[in-house]
Amino acid sequence: MENLTVTASPHERGDVSTAKIMTDVIIALIPAMLASGFIFGGRALMLTGFCMISAMGLERICNFVMKRESSVSDLSAAVTGMLLAFNLPVTISYFKAFLGVFVAIVVAKQLFGGLGHNFANPAIVGRIVLLLSFPAAMSNWAVPFYDDKAIETGATPLAVEAFSYKQLFLGTVGGSLGETCKAALLIGALYLIAKKIIIPAAPIAFVGTVYLFSMITGRDGLYQILSGGLILGAFFMATDYVTTPITVPGKIIFGIGCGVLTCVIRFYASNPEGVSYAILLMNIATPLIDMATVKRTPLAKKIIKQTAAEETK
Amino acid sequence: MLFRGIELKDKKNTSQSETLTLPLPEQVSIMMEQNMGAPCEPLVKKGDKVQVGQKIGYTNAVLSAPVHSSVSGEVVEIGELLLANGKTCKTVIIKCDGLQTVSDEVKPPVINSREDFIAAVRESGCCGLGGAGFPTHVKLAAAIDKKIDYLVLNGAECEPYITSDHREMIENGESVISGAKSVMKYLDIPKCIIGIEGNKPDAIAKMQELTMNEPDITVKKLKKEYPQGAEKIITYSCTGIVVKEGEFPADKGVIVMNVSTAGFIDSYLKTGMPLVRRRLTVDGTAVRTPCNISTVIGTPLRDMLDYADCNPDIVWKLLIGGPMMGLCTYSIDYPLIKTANALLAFAAPLKTKKYIEANRQTACIRCGRCISACPMGLMPTELEKAYDKKDKKRLGKLKVNLCMNCGACSYVCPARRDLAAKNQLAKALVLRKDMGGEK
């Protein structure tokens, strides 16, 4: 037989693939999804499912129109849809949710070239556009365990500081779909860390900075960490591969920047919540951080150091 | 411990299989380009009678090693063979007479000095038997006017499947040690370290037992991590010495040598028989009885596969060397070369469509896995982008020349990008002068 296959080495590949990574992220988000269904009722699950399906549908249509290969199977659109839904109040209409998905998938992701080429986290862009367009609908927080017939709305913990840590941790407070139950989010985050999908550098820097900033300015650090979308943003959005720095020092800088911006917006700006703006602003700074930080193993560090030392001689 | 690599599945199916000797093939074809460096010119012509150990190829180039006949018989043809990289190479095809008469050229070398020793190693046709195939005498000659502190014997064998060095240490440990001692004696090297990966406890035990009374030789257990056996890495793991970009270990007072090379040097010094035979692992999914085989250089690969119960019709990919750095061959009738430490035959994947889908290249998602996998701390994804822009300046800044093509980045990439292959193209691009690149 003369027709053997000839390829460049290596001839074996690992078993991690983009779709597997995205599947793990979805699995990690499931506890929070179940918690939201428990806290806010069936509509929360319906909304999440609607966002996921419309995100995948829009992705497929974009692929078709732009004559690209289908990228639905890598599941990144499903993750975006899920994250966007987690950032919406349960009372929002399906039409507005669809608009958010459209901005996220079509404008923020596909127009920039699809997965890997978007400069900002699509779910965050979707949320911010909705927040600026429909401020009333986007802050119409349902109170937990409401009655389907008469949706009562209440304040988020960031607006009125009147909830116990236990309430905040278990998520029985008003807020966006997926952000309230910290316990479920942390279970998901631990899963991602255990599966080595994310390294906790950026989240720890993010949360740590918020804590320190709050304590220094005389506020309750733990309350700030447990309220709003901080845990969701830190573990699931500030760890997005595409839009955050690629090196560990870069990730730490990114996390610190997010933390400072979040606090500045929360404490001194007119908005009660600043996590999404902070992450978006740091997304924009990511190429600069990448330029400034280069990861080196000890061996390579020594090699480069010695070369540099000899060149200066 | 000191560098970060990747974890690979061992798949060392043959670590306990004793080396078997392959029956003499009917015909061998000996390539004039056996190892890294300049190709040799044939010294024989059609119709000549040759004997075992007779020199049949030679060139004056420094970076080369002579080629010897591995069998006795008659030269039937001086042919041209197309290599997988598109070059052609002269080959001497010899019909074996089955007698294996040893040539009178074969006699133990007389050695009185360093220079004699290096010349003898050159005459032996010896090249690195670990896979890369750097002519050994060039490595030793780099040390001729330098003080060498360490001889590092490389027994890491970090690639999956391959066990030929492992078997060398088990079956031929005495020769390995005595070869190392000769190198130490002639090059005045005070210390020798044998680096073996922790997945070969029996080899470590055997080497420790043999070096019990040798205070100058130590055995070092290395962490099982790919690519532990790369020259710069094993130098660092064993001695802590850092070898920079564009340097030989000899510049830093270290000589790195494969254990099988040391074993061969010992047998050459004792018998004078040049490198005409080697041990290799035959394995892979298409091979039914994986084994270690000792055979003459130039044996057609088909003979070895037959011996290992491999049906040639189901072979889809044939590798010379390991799955991470080995080279593909396009034909099953390709001859064995000196540097082949393994022959791996793989059957076509059962679900072709699924396989193609799973290995399709998709966009980089900047996960950073390639960066944490790179043992040299390079940024393969950034290198790829710089290469796509043909940005030579950036490639230089990112130290593309430190890449040794270990393939760890391609292995871990979830988007299945061919990062290692791109790095090789980038290295070639940096060397080219006509591409401008002053962007």
HADDOCK unambig.tbl for C-alpha pairs under 7 A between the chains (distance, minus, plus):
assign (segid A and resid 1 and name CA) (segid B and resid 313 and name CA) 6.61 0.50 0.50
assign (segid A and resid 1 and name CA) (segid B and resid 331 and name CA) 6.88 0.50 0.50
assign (segid A and resid 1 and name CA) (segid B and resid 332 and name CA) 6.87 0.50 0.50
assign (segid A and resid 2 and name CA) (segid B and resid 330 and name CA) 6.50 0.50 0.50
assign (segid A and resid 2 and name CA) (segid B and resid 331 and name CA) 5.05 0.50 0.50
assign (segid A and resid 3 and name CA) (segid B and resid 330 and name CA) 6.40 0.50 0.50
assign (segid A and resid 3 and name CA) (segid B and resid 331 and name CA) 6.96 0.50 0.50
assign (segid A and resid 4 and name CA) (segid B and resid 316 and name CA) 5.30 0.50 0.50
assign (segid A and resid 4 and name CA) (segid B and resid 317 and name CA) 5.50 0.50 0.50
assign (segid A and resid 4 and name CA) (segid B and resid 330 and name CA) 4.93 0.50 0.50
assign (segid A and resid 4 and name CA) (segid B and resid 331 and name CA) 6.32 0.50 0.50
assign (segid A and resid 5 and name CA) (segid B and resid 316 and name CA) 6.03 0.50 0.50
assign (segid A and resid 5 and name CA) (segid B and resid 317 and name CA) 5.16 0.50 0.50
assign (segid A and resid 5 and name CA) (segid B and resid 330 and name CA) 6.57 0.50 0.50
assign (segid A and resid 6 and name CA) (segid B and resid 317 and name CA) 6.89 0.50 0.50
assign (segid A and resid 6 and name CA) (segid B and resid 328 and name CA) 5.23 0.50 0.50
assign (segid A and resid 6 and name CA) (segid B and resid 329 and name CA) 6.48 0.50 0.50
assign (segid A and resid 6 and name CA) (segid B and resid 330 and name CA) 6.14 0.50 0.50
assign (segid A and resid 7 and name CA) (segid B and resid 328 and name CA) 6.47 0.50 0.50
assign (segid A and resid 8 and name CA) (segid B and resid 421 and name CA) 6.31 0.50 0.50
assign (segid A and resid 9 and name CA) (segid B and resid 324 and name CA) 5.93 0.50 0.50
assign (segid A and resid 9 and name CA) (segid B and resid 325 and name CA) 5.43 0.50 0.50
assign (segid A and resid 9 and name CA) (segid B and resid 326 and name CA) 6.45 0.50 0.50
assign (segid A and resid 9 and name CA) (segid B and resid 327 and name CA) 6.77 0.50 0.50
assign (segid A and resid 9 and name CA) (segid B and resid 407 and name CA) 6.69 0.50 0.50
assign (segid A and resid 10 and name CA) (segid B and resid 323 and name CA) 6.04 0.50 0.50
assign (segid A and resid 10 and name CA) (segid B and resid 324 and name CA) 4.15 0.50 0.50
assign (segid A and resid 10 and name CA) (segid B and resid 325 and name CA) 5.62 0.50 0.50
assign (segid A and resid 10 and name CA) (segid B and resid 407 and name CA) 5.20 0.50 0.50
assign (segid A and resid 10 and name CA) (segid B and resid 410 and name CA) 6.96 0.50 0.50
assign (segid A and resid 10 and name CA) (segid B and resid 411 and name CA) 6.92 0.50 0.50
assign (segid A and resid 11 and name CA) (segid B and resid 323 and name CA) 5.10 0.50 0.50
assign (segid A and resid 11 and name CA) (segid B and resid 324 and name CA) 5.80 0.50 0.50
assign (segid A and resid 12 and name CA) (segid B and resid 323 and name CA) 5.97 0.50 0.50
assign (segid A and resid 12 and name CA) (segid B and resid 324 and name CA) 6.46 0.50 0.50
assign (segid A and resid 12 and name CA) (segid B and resid 411 and name CA) 6.57 0.50 0.50
assign (segid A and resid 13 and name CA) (segid B and resid 410 and name CA) 6.99 0.50 0.50
assign (segid A and resid 13 and name CA) (segid B and resid 411 and name CA) 4.35 0.50 0.50
assign (segid A and resid 13 and name CA) (segid B and resid 412 and name CA) 6.73 0.50 0.50
assign (segid A and resid 14 and name CA) (segid B and resid 411 and name CA) 5.14 0.50 0.50
assign (segid A and resid 14 and name CA) (segid B and resid 412 and name CA) 5.28 0.50 0.50
assign (segid A and resid 16 and name CA) (segid B and resid 412 and name CA) 6.96 0.50 0.50
assign (segid A and resid 16 and name CA) (segid B and resid 414 and name CA) 5.14 0.50 0.50
assign (segid A and resid 17 and name CA) (segid B and resid 414 and name CA) 3.82 0.50 0.50
assign (segid A and resid 17 and name CA) (segid B and resid 415 and name CA) 6.05 0.50 0.50
assign (segid A and resid 18 and name CA) (segid B and resid 414 and name CA) 5.11 0.50 0.50
assign (segid A and resid 18 and name CA) (segid B and resid 415 and name CA) 5.86 0.50 0.50
assign (segid A and resid 115 and name CA) (segid B and resid 363 and name CA) 6.66 0.50 0.50
assign (segid A and resid 115 and name CA) (segid B and resid 365 and name CA) 6.77 0.50 0.50
assign (segid A and resid 116 and name CA) (segid B and resid 363 and name CA) 5.92 0.50 0.50
assign (segid A and resid 116 and name CA) (segid B and resid 364 and name CA) 5.58 0.50 0.50
assign (segid A and resid 116 and name CA) (segid B and resid 365 and name CA) 4.50 0.50 0.50
assign (segid A and resid 116 and name CA) (segid B and resid 366 and name CA) 6.87 0.50 0.50
assign (segid A and resid 241 and name CA) (segid B and resid 365 and name CA) 6.17 0.50 0.50
assign (segid A and resid 241 and name CA) (segid B and resid 366 and name CA) 5.45 0.50 0.50
assign (segid A and resid 241 and name CA) (segid B and resid 367 and name CA) 4.94 0.50 0.50
assign (segid A and resid 242 and name CA) (segid B and resid 365 and name CA) 5.30 0.50 0.50
assign (segid A and resid 242 and name CA) (segid B and resid 366 and name CA) 5.27 0.50 0.50
assign (segid A and resid 246 and name CA) (segid B and resid 366 and name CA) 6.40 0.50 0.50
assign (segid A and resid 246 and name CA) (segid B and resid 367 and name CA) 6.80 0.50 0.50
assign (segid A and resid 246 and name CA) (segid B and resid 368 and name CA) 5.46 0.50 0.50
assign (segid A and resid 295 and name CA) (segid B and resid 377 and name CA) 6.69 0.50 0.50
assign (segid A and resid 296 and name CA) (segid B and resid 377 and name CA) 4.57 0.50 0.50
assign (segid A and resid 296 and name CA) (segid B and resid 378 and name CA) 6.94 0.50 0.50
assign (segid A and resid 297 and name CA) (segid B and resid 3 and name CA) 6.33 0.50 0.50
assign (segid A and resid 297 and name CA) (segid B and resid 4 and name CA) 6.90 0.50 0.50
assign (segid A and resid 297 and name CA) (segid B and resid 376 and name CA) 6.73 0.50 0.50
assign (segid A and resid 297 and name CA) (segid B and resid 377 and name CA) 4.83 0.50 0.50
assign (segid A and resid 298 and name CA) (segid B and resid 2 and name CA) 6.72 0.50 0.50
assign (segid A and resid 298 and name CA) (segid B and resid 3 and name CA) 6.55 0.50 0.50
assign (segid A and resid 299 and name CA) (segid B and resid 3 and name CA) 6.16 0.50 0.50
assign (segid A and resid 299 and name CA) (segid B and resid 376 and name CA) 6.69 0.50 0.50
assign (segid A and resid 300 and name CA) (segid B and resid 376 and name CA) 5.18 0.50 0.50
assign (segid A and resid 300 and name CA) (segid B and resid 377 and name CA) 5.42 0.50 0.50
assign (segid A and resid 302 and name CA) (segid B and resid 242 and name CA) 6.98 0.50 0.50
assign (segid A and resid 303 and name CA) (segid B and resid 242 and name CA) 6.32 0.50 0.50
assign (segid A and resid 303 and name CA) (segid B and resid 243 and name CA) 6.82 0.50 0.50
assign (segid A and resid 303 and name CA) (segid B and resid 244 and name CA) 5.11 0.50 0.50
assign (segid A and resid 307 and name CA) (segid B and resid 244 and name CA) 6.88 0.50 0.50
